[in-house]
Amino acid sequence: MISFFSKHKKSILIVTLAFFLGSIVYIGLDVYSRSNYSLTAAKVGAEPISYRELYKVSDRSANQLRSQGVDVDEDMMKFLQQQALNGLVVVEILNQAAKQAGLHVSDYEVAYDIKTSPLFVGADGKFDKKQYEYAVRQLYQVSPAEFEQQYRRQTLADRFRRTLYSMYKPTPEEVKYSYQIQHGNLNGFEENKSGFMTAFMETKLETAPDAFFDNFTNTVKVQNFLN
C-alpha cells in the first residue's frame, strides 16, 4: 500500500527511530481485553501483525504519557495506535528486507545480550535466570520466549537499518560534485568541506528510508486494517 506509506512517511521515520532507541518493542501493560484482540491489524506480504501486538505497544506509549501527567483521551489513543502500527509495520518490513539480504541474528547473540544486560543481574552482579524470568513476565508481560523473539526481530531490524544507511553514504566524488552543482563552482570547497558534507549526509539519510520503503512496497503488499 504505497499511498499509506506516502501519507505517513514522516511519522514512520520518527516511529522507526523511536523503536530503535529501545532494545525491546513490546514492553507495557495489557490492562484490558478487546473483542478483536487476536485479529489482524495489518499485513506485510503474508506476515500478519495482530491487534495483540498493536495494543501492547500503544498501551506502553499511553502509560508513559500518563506517567508524565498527560491526559490520554480517545482521540489521543487512536493516534498512538496508528503510530504504533506504523512502527510495527516498519520493523516487519526491515526484518523481511534483512532476511532477503542474508542478514540474521544468531542464538548466541541473543543469549549473550540477555546474559550481559544489567536488567537481569542478581545480587552478586551476575545473570540471574529467576530475575530474568520475573522481569519479562511481571514487568514486560511477555514470556521469555516472546521476549527473545522480539529482541531478535528488533536487533535484526536495527542491523538492516545500519546497512541501509551505509549504502547511502556519499563518496568524496559525490560530495564534491554536489558542492559544485549547488555553488556553481568549487571555490571554497576545501574550507567548507566538513560543514557541507555533514549537511549533505543529513539530507541524504532523510531521503534514504523513503526511497527504500517506496521500493519495498512496489513488490510487497502492505495492508492496514486498523479501524
Secondary structure, 3 states (H helix, E strand, C coil): CHHHHHHCHHHHHHHHHHHHHCCCCCCCCCCCCCCCCCCEEEEECCEEEEHHHHHHHHHHHHHHHHHCCCCCCHHHHHHHHHHHHHHHHHHHHHHHHHHHCCCCCCHHHHHHHHHCCHHHECCCCCECHHHHHHHHHHHCCCCHHHHHHHHHHHHHHHHHHHHHHHHCCCCHHHHHHHHHHHHCCCCCHHHHHHHHHHHHHHHHHHHHHHHHHHHHHCCCCEEECCC
